[in-house]
Amino acid sequence: MKHTGIFVLSLIFAAGCSSVVSDEPDGYLRIELDVDSEVSEISSKGSDPAAFTLEILRDGRVVRTVSPVGSTLAPIALEAGAYTLSAYSEAFAAPAFDKPVYGGSASATVASGAETRASVACVQTNAGVRIGYTDNFKANRTGYSTTVRQIQGALAFAGADAGRTGYFFADEATFVVSADDLNYEYTMRLEAQKIYNVTIDDAYRPSGGLAVSITVTTETAEEAVGIVIPSGKVDYSETVGTVPVAANVLVGNYTGWSASGTTYAGSGVWVSMQFPSDTYAGASGGNHLLFKGTGSWFTVSGLDTSLAPADLALSFGCCTPEQNFDVQKFSVSVSRDGGTTFEPLVIPADARGSNRKWARIEIVGGIPKTDNLAIRFDCLASECLLDDIVLRTAN
């Protein structure tokens, strides 16, 4: 470790610089600054001890401020007593680019007729952040930027500022990544004396006196942080399981579902092998859902479509008693809040050939992007069949 030099600064001020009255002779303040600047991430003020501000406090009140400390100081006369010494390179009131700041404090007691020595060690008091993107992320996204937000303010790493180092308080910070028309948030706590290299990826961080030395250490530990943004692609498919049921089973008692991470519920609906799906491309056959009577319903909930990069397409196999599927005998609706309120979807006209009971219905548009989507199917006839429920990002 190399140092740029030690500056011994001294200056004498008139007695009585404190408002505390004392008959004892004054002590004196002698300042020494030892600054280490062998680090690339350092501001000009951080590397120049003469630019520092020194505050001398007594009982929580500033009794003397030396700003800037300068290169030539005379001893400072102080009344005997306890003091707090605070040194800092510059003020830091809000996040800023290229502004590492350094500071520290120490306690000292000035005694009449005796020299008391104290040392104020100054370190970087804020945290640095750099933002980068993987080639995979750049290939998948046409437009992107990142904003880092704290209570005290925010910095946008975009345009000419995209490659700069931003400095923030040692506190919680929220990274808001904007990619195309989507926003993704990631929260973490920043620590002082660290520079976080954040990489964003896509799935798809005299006789009596006081001698004070201020040492500024500008070393910063660098820490790599990876933020992986979900691609948002939706790929949900439910074929009602692969093991045929021996007898009809109420959906509330059935556990053989083919999809995971979702919740199923219903009333008057059974898992059945009565009339396996056929006649449409991709029909899985085997188990299907049997709606027994008008008013029976079935819901799928827990679907996350919030980051979908395109519109969503819902398709399913369905059969009603008529030879030609009747859209008046079946309804589909969606919920943005997990099932509290539902909005109906428009089912397109049946495009099957004649005498085919099963139809594959596809609905594109009207499906919301939310983190808790629910889909509800309602039977409006004496009997309906449902199979091969698919929700995917539309091409």
N, C-alpha and C positions, 0 to 999 in steps of 0.2 A: 504494500500500500504506500503510495507516494502522497506528499502534501505540497500544496502550493506555497506554504510559508506560514510563519507565526507572526502576527501583528501585535505588538505590545503598545497599547494606547493609554494615555493618562492625561487627566485634566482636573484642575481644582476649581470648584464653584464656591460661591459665597456660602458661609455657614447659614443654617436655618432653611435649607431647601425643603424641609418637611415642616408641616404646620404643628408638629408635636414639639412642645417646649421642653427643653432639657438644659440643665446646668452643666452636664458632663461635656468634655471636649468631643469634637466630632471625630468620626473615623473617616477613612478615605476609600474610594472605589477605584480599583485598578482593573482594566479589562484586557484580557488576552483572547484572541480568536485563532483557532486552529481549524482550517477549512480543507477538507479533502475533496478535490474536484476531478479525480481520475475516473469519472463515469460519464458516459455520453449523454444520458438523460438528466440534464441539469440546466436550470435557467441561469442567466447571467447574474441575476440578483442572488441566486442560491450559491454561486461560486465566489462571490465577492463579499467578504466579511464587512467591508466598509459600508456596504449598502444595508446591512441589517438594522433593525430597530431594537433597542433595549428598553424595557420598561421596568422600573423599580417600584414595587408596591409595598405598602404597609397597611395592615388591617384591611386588605382588600381594595385599597384606594391607591391609584397611581400617584406617587409623589415626585417622580422624575421620569422623563422620557428623553432618550437620546436617539434621534433619528435624522439622518443615518448615523451610525456609530462613527464613520469616518476613519481616516488613517492616522490622525493625530488628536489625541484627547489628553486633557489635563485631569488629574485626580478629582473625583467628585466627593465633596464633603457631605457626610451623612451623620445624623444624630445616632447615638447608640440605640440599638434595638433590633427586632427581628424584621426581616424583609423577604419578599418573594421577587426573584429575578426572572423575567420573561423575555426571551429573544425570539425574533422571527424574521424571515427574509422578506416577506411581503404579505399583505392582507389577502385572504381567500374567502370571498363571500358567496360565490356561485361557481358551478362547474365551468371550466375554461380549457381551451386547447393550449398545449405547449406551456403549461404553467405549473410545474412542480414547485411546491413551497416547503420550507423547512422551518422548524421551530422547536423550542424546548423551554423548560422552566426548572428552577431550583430554589431551595430555601437557604437563607444565610442570616447570620446574626452578627451585627457590627458591635464590637466591644471597644470601649474607650481604652486607649493605650495598648491595644493588642491587635494583631493582624489576623483576620479570619479569611480563609480561602474557600471559595466555592466554585463549582464548575457547572455550566449549563450545557448539556449535550443536546445538540439540535439534529433532528433526523427529519426525513420527509414525512409530512403529516397528512398528505393526501395520497390518492391511488391513481395510477395511470391505466388507461384502457386503449388498446388498439383493436381494430376490427378488420377481419379478413374473411374471404369466402373461398370455399373449395371449388375446384374445376367442375365437380359434379353439380354443385349448386348453381354456378354460372350457366351451365349447359341447360338446366331445367327452368331457369327464370329469365325473363326478358328485362325486367326492371326491378331494382331492389335498393334498399338503404336500411340503415340501422340508427335508431335514436336511443340514447341511454338517458334514463330519467331518474332524478332524485327529487326529494321534497324541495331542495334548494334551487333546482333548475334542471335543465336538460341540454344535451348537445346532440346535434344531428350529424352523423358521419355520412355525408352525401356530397356529391359534387367535388369541389376543390378540397373539402375537409375530410373526404373519405379515408385518406391514408394518414391523417394526423393522429397524434397521441392526445387524447382528452384526459383531463384530470378531474377527479371527483372526491367528494368527502368519503372518509372511511365509514361507510354506512351502507344500508341496503340500496341496491340499484336495480331498476327494471330495464331490460333490453327489449326494445320493441323493433322487431324485424318486419319490414314491409316488403313483400315479394309479390309482384304483379298487383292484384287487387285484394290481397290477403294480409292480415297482420297477425304476428305470433309474438307472445310475450314470455320472457324468461327472467326470473328474479333471483338474484344472488347477493351476498354480502361482500363488499369490497374492504380490503384491509390496507392500512397505510404501509408505505415502503414497498409496495408491490406494483408491478406493471402487468396487467392482464392482457395476454395475447388471445383474443377471442376469435375462434374460427367457426364460421357458420356453414353448416352442411345441410343438405337436403336428403331425406330418407329416400326419397324417390330421387372462453374467463379476474510613607513617612512614619511616624511613631506608632500609629495605630491605623488600621484600614482594612479594606475588604478587597481581595483580588479575585476577579471573576474571569474564567476562561470559557469561551463559547466554541464548542466543537461541532461543526456541521458535517454529518456523514451523509453523502449523497448516493451511496450504494442502494440499489433497489433490487429486490428479488423479483424475477419475472415468473409468472405463472400462466401456463397454457390452459385455456378453457374452451371446450367444444360445445357448441349449441347445435343440436340436430333437430331440424324442423320437420315435423311429419309432412309427408308429401301431400296429404289431404285426399288421396285417391280412395274412393269408396268401392268396396268389393264385397258385398254381403250376399250370401246365397243360402237359402234354406230349402232342403228337399224332403223334410220331415223324416230324416233318418234313413239308414241303410238296412236295418234289420226289420223285416216284416213283422207287424204285430199279429198275434194269433187271434185277437178279438179287439173290438173297438175299445179305445182308452180315452178317457176325458183328458183334454190338453193340460189341465192342472196336475194330473198324475203322471204325465208322460215325461221321460228323461232322455229319450234317445235322439234329441235334435241334432242336426248335422252342423249347425253354426254355433259359435261360442261368443260370449261377451254380450249377449242380448237376453232380454226377459220376455217371456210369453205369458199371455193370459187370455181367458175367453169365457164365454157362457153359451152353453148349448152346442159346443163344438167338440168333436171327437177326432182322434187319430184312427184312421180306418184303412183297410185294404179292399173295400167294397168295389170301387170302380177305379183301378189304377189309371193315372194320366197317360194319354197317348195322342196320336194324330198331329201333334205340333212338334216342331224341331226342338230337340233338347229335353223332351219330356222324360222325367226320371222314372216314371212308373212307380210301383211299390206303394209305400205309405202316402196318404194324402189327408187333408183335413175335410171332415164331413160336418157341415152346418145343418143341424136338424131343426128346421122351422124358422118362420119369420121372427126377427128380433135376436137371433143368435149372432154372436160377434167374436172376433179374434183380434188381438193386438200384438205387435212386435214393438218393443221399446228398448232404449239404451243405445240407439244408433248415433254415432258422431259424424255429422256431415259438415261441421263448422269450417273446415279448411278445404272443402272440395274445390278444385281448380276450375271446374266447369259445371254446367247444369247436370241434374241427376235424372236417371231413367229408372222407373220402377216397372218391373214386368212380373207376371205370374200366370200360371195355368189355372183356368177356371171352367166350371161346368154348371149350368142350370138345367132345370127339367126340360126346357124346350130343345129341339134339335138345333136351332140357331140361338146362340147366346143372346140373352135379353139384358141390355144394360140397365133396364128398369128393375131388375130382380137382384142386383148386387151393387154395393157402393163401397168406395174406398176414400178414406180421409187421412189427413196427417196432422200431427201436433208438434208445435215448437217447444212445448214445455213438459214433455215427457208423458202427456196423456191427460192434462187438465182440460184443455180446450182443443177442438179439432176443426180443421178446415177441409171441405170436400174437394176431391180431385175429379176432373172430367174424364170419364172412361170413353175411349174412342169406339166408333162403331165396329161391330164384329166383321172380320175379313176372312172367316173360314169358308171352306167349301161346304156344300150341302151335306147333311146327314153325318156331321162330325160333332160329337157332344163336347169334347174338350177344345177350348180356345186358349191361345197364348195372347194375353193382353199386355200392351206396353204403353206407359204414360210418361211422357217427357215434358217437363215444365211444371211449375207450381209446387215443387218439393223444396221446402226451405233448407237453408244451411244453418244448422244449429248443433250444439253439443249433446242434445238429448232428444233426438227425433223419435217419434212414435208413429206407427202406421196402424190404422184400424180398418178391418174388413167386416162389413155387415151384410147379412143375408136378408133379402126382402121377399123371399119365395119360400115354398114349402121345404126346399132342400137345395143346398149349393155345395159344390166341391172346390177345393183350393189346393194348389201344389206349386212347387218350384218358384218360391218368392225370391226375386233378385232385385237388389238395389245397387246400381253401379254409376260411376261417373260417365256421363254421356260422351261419346266420341265427337 
